[in-house]
Amino acid sequence: MISLFCIVMVSGCRGKKTEVSPELASSAEAMFREGEKYLKKDPERARLYFRQVIDSFPQSFYAQQSKLAIADSYFRKSDIANMILAASEYREFINLFPFSPSAPYAQYQIAMTFYKKIYSPGRDQTKTHQALEEFKKMLTNYPTSDEAKGAQEKILDCEDKLASHAFQIGLHYYKVGSYRAAIIRLREILTAYPNYSGLEQVYYYLGASFYGGKNYPQSSSFFTKLISDYPQSKFAKKARKKLEEIEKKIKEAEKKAPIKKNGNRKSAGAFHEKS
């Protein structure tokens, strides 16, 4: 029961006090609206009202709205500390109100707290993996929600960033002549991220890595795939030149191949990959 006397709300971190009149304290909606007034100019004070709604009217519609408002108030700040607080509040919301129509939104926002902190592909991708996991959870738990489409788009973007990160590692190995390591990394992209926007690069450097390791049949297959799927790509032009070089090398090798007893030359098509 709400006291007839004024309620004094105290902020834990700064000891900030706010008095709530009996009239205001008797209405969940009135307290919620009061909190909304302060969201932009004094979010800490706004959260005091929202928390009072949750404490005094835990089963009400406005308790749910207040919990989301608290989470959103942290999310708007964008810095790492507030993103952590926002994620915690959204998770609590889902635990408290698992069947709320706003639960999909809360899960989407959890994913966004990681997504907003993703680094460029050349840097650590921990946040990308975390965001991807949360967006996938969003699709699994709420596949028909309004947020599902947005989650799917973000999943593709996260996967593209992870593929770009893996590609840069593979490219580094190729440039230093570690062709076997380059092939392993680049092939992982084809398996894990088949929708990667830079697949023409992957095909080219896979072909180039096999070429560097003198595995010309495998090299040719990737160059041919590149030309077939991306005929207008700048890499397709380079692949055509590589195929011409491979053809010359095979013909030269066949000329040098020893002659068998039956008068035929040994095949020059079998080359071995080197690291």
Buried (B, 14 or more C-beta within 10 A) or exposed (E): EBEEEEBEBEBEEEEEEBEBEEEBBBBBEBBBBBBBEBBEEEBEBBBBBBBBBBEBBEEBEBBBBBBBBBBBBBBEEEEEEBBEBBBBBBBBBBEBBEEBEBBBBBBBBBBBBBBBBBEEBEEEBEBBBBBBBBBBBBBEBBEEBEBBEBBBEBBBBBBBBBBBBBBEBBBEBBEEEBBBBBBBBBBBBBEEBEEBEBBBBBBBBBBBBBBBBEBBEBBBBBBBBBBEEBEEBEBBEBBBEBBEEBEEBBEEBEEEEEEEEEEEEEEBEEBEBEE
